[in-house]
Amino acid sequence: MGKGGQNGEGCSNGCVKSEPRYTWEEVQKHNTKTDKWLVINRKVYNISGWVKRHPGGMRVISHYAGEDASEAFQAFHPDTTFVRKFLKPLYVGELAENEPSQDRGKNAQQVEDFQKLRKTAEEMDLFNSSWLFFGLYLGHILALELLVWTTLCYLGTGWIPTLITVLLLTVSQAQAGWLQHDFGHLSVFKKSKWNHILHKFVIGHLKGASANWWNHRHFQHHAKPNIFSKDPDVNMVNIFVLGETQPVEYGKKKIKYMPYNHQHQYFFLIGPPLLIPVYFTVQIMKTMIVRKDYVDLAWSLSYYTRFLITFVPFFGFFGSVALLNAVRFFESHWFVWVTQMNHLPMEIDHEKYRDWLESQLAATCNIEQSFFNDWFSGHLNFQIEHHLFPTMPRHNYCKISPLVRSLCKKYNVNYEEKTLYNAMRDVVGSLRKSGKLWLDAYLHK
């Protein structure tokens, strides 16, 4: 129960009641399905009835129930002043004066220094985007699409033109994927409505997917990276076991949905080849239909319509469908390796309630910078900087990186950077290690 101030009870003659005060212990009790509180800059909010209306999705905000959400709130919202208007009706009080600003023993000085780093980034204008950069990036994707059509018109549909078509479409689809990722994080324009529109155009019309599906899934990943039950990217639907904790838990319980000790081998058969053409395609369509997300469904159908109109004259209907699946097959390999090499070999575990800096660094690593690595990964080789500052445009990651390294060194937080080859190798190595842990626990009596 909240603690009132000295004037909180028995106040008369027009005096002002003091705000209710709460301890962290009291706040942490409100973390159930129907009762959710969180703290932002020492102010306590009851979000129980708001979560279903949260624009970023119900789950991402629910993951902070009973916790301090100050750093996540700032990281996800470019315009915090505007968003605070929605918080006013949810306000229920403040932390008691003798309560620390951070929960669960977090390093207050480390949190403060990270906030100073963010302030420095703002003063350096690192959250401002270059229209030229993103305009040229979109232009090179559209140029690839035009080059495909031109190739078929002049060279016909022989084996060589068909292979060129598959190659160019795979590149354009992968690069469009990185671009929609930029628009999804609202980092390109100051007016978020233009980001939403462009996001729907790129992910819907250029890729055939759903902006809302991506947002609700991806924001959870950023809020709680590599945390079981909170990050959907580590929900492997019992096909893989990850990290060091889950394999042992499954092994002790004698859970064996798959021969996990061989997961580093069957990963090549059901991971990269099937994620986009099978799992994501089915999940996206199902999500749009079940949630009646007709706007995203229309954008998605416009992609398939355009694709068929473009390629049926060259390959026929069934040939065009085969072409689409071939492109998604190769794009899926590209997507899986780029996204997993930054996260899969890192710590994957249950919630540990770390501050923003430590939680993001524990789950992410960087890949060495080069022109090819930047282009190949959509600048997600700077995964650390992207996770720390998700609304920062990617062309500024290299500018903030030295300051992030310095802060990590000061507090002995591991800032890990790898070569592209080592990062991909570590994906397989981490699966092998987790599989061995499972087998050891499974066979142990």
N, C-alpha and C positions, 0 to 999 in steps of 0.2 A: 504494500500500500504506500502511496506517495507521501512524503513528509512535508508538511507545510512549514512556512517560515514563522517568525515570531508573530506576525500579524495575520497568519493564515486562518485562525479560528477566532470566533467571538469578536470579529471586527465590526464596528458600528460607526455612526457619525460620518459616513462617506469615505472612510479610509479605504485604501486600495489593498486587496488581498495579495499576498505574495504568491508567486508561481509555485505549483507543486514541485517537489524535489524527489528524485529517485536515485537509488544506488544501482550500480551495475548488476548486482545480484537480482534486483527487482526487474530490471530491463530484460535480463537473460531468460526470465521465466516466460516471457511473451514471445515464444518462437514455435507455436503450434500452427496447425493448418488453418484454424479459424481465429487465432489471436496472434497478431504480429506487431511488434514494436521495433523501432530502430533509432539510432542516435546519429545526428549530423551536427557537427560543431557544438556538442554538448546539449543540443536541444533534442528532446524526446518526441517521437512522432508515432501515432497509432495508425498503421497502414493497413489494418485488417480489411477494411471495406474498400480500399483504394487499389489493391494489388491487381484486380481484374481489369481496371481501367488504365493501368500503367502503360504508356506508349511503348516502352521497351520490352514489354512482356511481363506476365505475372511471375514467372519463375525467377528471373534475374534479380528482382527486388526482394523476393521472398527468401533468397539465399542469404540475405543479411538480417533476417529477423533475429532479434535479440543481440545484435552486434552494433559496433561502431561502423557506420557506412560513410563516414566523411570523405575518405580518400576516393572511394568508388564513385560517390556522388559527383565529386569534382572531375574525376577522370572521364566520366561518360557524358557530362553535360557542358557543351561549349558556352552556353549562356545560363549560368547558375542563377543570376538575378531573376530571369524570367521564370525559371522552374520553381523558385522559392514561393511564387504566388500560389502554386498548387499545394505547397506544404502547409500553408497557414491554417487551413481547416483541420489538418491532421495533428496539429500541435497539442501535446498534453502536459508539457512541463519541461524541466531541465534536470541535468545531473546535479546531485547534491554538491555543495561547495567543496567538501572534503574528498570527492571522488576524482580520480585522474581523468584526463580527457580521453585517453586510450583505454580500451578494455583488455583484459586478460594479460596484463603485464607487458604490453608492447613497449618498445624503446621509444620514449617520448621525444628524445633528442634526435633520433634517427628519422622519426616521422616529421619533425619540424624541419630538419635539413632537407628532406625530400620536397617539402612544400616550398622551401626557399629555391630549390632547383627548378621547380615548376614556375615559380615567379620569374626566375632568370630567363627561362625559355620564353615566357610571355613578353618580357622586356626586349628580347632579341627578335621578336616577331616570328617565332618559329611555329606558331599555330596559324599563321596566315599562308594561304595557298597561292601557288603560281598558276594562273589560268593558262599561261602558255604551256607549262609542263603537261597539264592534264588535257589541254586541247590537242597537243601533238601526240599524246599517248592514245587518245581516242582516234585521232586521224590515222595513226599507223595500223590500228585494228581495222578500220573501215577500208583502208588501202589494201590490206590483205584479202578482205572479202571481195573487193573489186578485182584484184589480181586473179582470184580463183575463177570468177566468171569469164574474165578475158582469156585465161588459159584454155578453158573448155571451148570457148567460141572459136579460137584460132587453131587449137591442136586436136580438138575432138575428144573422144572418150577412150582412147587406147590406154595401155597399161601405164605408160609414163605420165600422161596427163592426169590419170586417175590417182596415181601415187602423189603427184605434186598437189592435187586437190586435197587429198587427205592430210598431207603435211601442212599446207597453208591453213586449212580450216582448224587443224589441231592447235597450231600456234595462235590463231586469232581467238579461238575459244578460251585457251589458257590465259591469254593476256586480257581478254574481256573479264575473266574471272578475277584477276588481280584488280582491274579497274572498278568492278562493282564493289569489291571489298573496300576501296577508297570511299566511294559514294555512300556505302552503308554506314561508315563511321562518321559521316557528316563532317568531313574534314576539308572539303573543297570550297564550299561557298558559305558565307556567313549566314545567309538565309536558308534555314534547314529545308524549306519546302522545295527549293531547287535541287538539293541533294536527293530528296525523296523521289522527285520526278525522274532525275537522271539515273538514280539507282534502279528504279523500276524499268526504265528504258534499257539499260545495259544488261541487268540480270534477267529481265523478262524478254525483251525483244531480241537481244543479241545472244542470249544463252538458253532461253526457254525455262527458266527457274522462277522462284518466288522470292520477292524482296522481304516480305513479312516472315516467311519461313526462315530465311537466312538470318534476319535480325534477331528473332527470338532464340534461335539456336546459338548464334555466334556471340551474342552479348553475354550469355551464360558462361561461355568459354572464357571470355575476358574477365568476367567478374570473379570466377573461381577456377582458374586454370588447373587442370590435372587433379581435380578433387572429385572423388567418386560420389555419385548421386547428385552432383551439382554441375559438373562440366559434361555436356552430352558428347563431347569428342572422345572421352574415355569410356563411354558406354559401348562396349564391344559385343553386346547381346550374347554373352557367354561363348563367343567364338574365340576370343583371345583373353588371356589373363595378363595384366600389366603391373609394372612396378615390382616392389619387393613384398608388399603386404598382402595384396589380393591373391597371388599364387599360393601363399602359405595358408591363407584362410580357406581357399577352395580345396587345397590338398588335405588339410586336417578334417574337413567335412566330407571328404571322399567325393567331391563334385568332379565329374568328368563328362562334360558335354562334348568335348573334343579331346584328342590326344595332345594336350598342351605342350608336352615335351618336344613335339614336332612343329610347334606353331611358327617357328622361324622358317620352316620349309613351306608349309601350306599357305603362309602369308602371300607368297608370290602367285598362288593360284586363285585366292579369293579376296585378297586385299586390293592391290592396285587395279587388277582387271575389272572388278565388279562394283566398286564403290559408286562411281557416277552412273554408268549405264544401267545398273540394276537397282541398287539400294536407294541412292539419292533420287533417281527418276521416279520410282514408285512412291517413295515417302513424300516427295514434293507434291505430286498429283493428288495423293490421298489427303494430305494436309489442306490443300486449297479447297478441295471438294467438301471435306468434313467440316471445315471452319467457314464454309461459304464465302471464301475470299475471292469474290468474282472479279475484282479489279486485277489482282495478280494473275488470275486464271486467264483473263483476256489478254494480258501482256504475254503470258506464256504461249497461248494459242497463236498469237501473232507471229511468234518465232517459227513455230512448226509450219504455219501457212506460208510464210516467206521462204522457208527452206524448201518446201515442196514445189512452190511456184518456180523457184530458181533452178532446181536440179531435176525435176521430173522430165523436162524436155530433153535432158542429156542422158539420164540413166533410167527413166521410167519410175513408176511408183515404188516397186520393191527394191530396185537398185538404189533409189534415194534413201529408203529406210536403212538399207545395208550401209550406205555411206555415212549416215548419221550415227549409227552404232559403232562403226569403225573409228570415227572421229572421237566419240565419247570414250571408247576403249583406250585410245592412246592418251587422250586428255586426262583420263582417270589416273594413269600411271604418273603423269607429270604432277597432278594435284596432290596425290597421296605422298609422294616422296618429298615435295616441297613443304607440305604442312606437317608431316610427321617427323622430319629430321630435326625440327626445332623443339619438339615436345616429347615424343615417345621415349627417347633415352633419358629424359630428365625424371625428377622425382614425381611419382604418381601415388597418391595416398588419400586417406580420409582427411577431413577438415582438421587443420592445425591452428587456425585463427592467428595467422601472421599479419603483419602490417603489409601495406601495398607493395613496397619495395621488395621485401623478402618473399612474399607469396609469388610475385611475378618472376623474380630471378630464379626461384627454386624450380619453376615449371618451364622455363624458356632458355634457349641458348642462341647465339648468333652464328652466322656463316661468314667467312672472310669476305670483305668487300672487293668487288671487281666489277667492271662494266657488265660482263656476262652474268655474274651472280645476281647483280641488281635487277637486270632485265628478266632473267630466268625465273626468279622468285617473286617478282613484283615488289622488290625491296623488302620482302619478308625475311631476307637474310639478316636484317636489323630487327629481329623478332623481340629482343629485349626492349629496345626503345619503343617499338610499336605497342607492346603490352603496357609499358609504363605510361605512355601518352597516346592512347588510342585515337584521339581526335587530331593528332598532329599529322600534317601531310607528309607523305613518305619521302619527298625530296629534301626534307630537313632532318631526317634521322642521323645522317652523318655529322651534322653540326652539333647535335646534343650528345652524341655518343661519348666524346671525351669527358664531358662533365658527369655523365652517368658512371663511367669507369672510375672516375676520381671518388665519387660518393661511395661506390661499392667498396673500393679499396679502404676508405676511411673506416667503414664499419665491418670490414672483413666479410662482405657478402660476395659469394662466388659469381663472377662475371665470366661466363664460359663462351669461347669462340672457337670454331672448328673450320677445317677445310671442307669443301663440298663433299669430297670423297669420304672423309672420316665421318661426317654427319650421316651420310647414307649408310655407311657400314655399321654405325652405331645403332641404327634402327633395327637391323637384323640381330646385332649382338644383344640388344636389350630384350628382344623377344626370346632369344635363346636362353638368356640368364633367367628370365621370369619362368620359362618353361621348366628349367632345371629345378628351380625353387619349388614349383608345384609338384614335380615328380618326387622330390625328396620328402616333402610333407605327406604326399599321397601314400607313399610306400612305408612311411614310418608308423609303427604300431604304438 
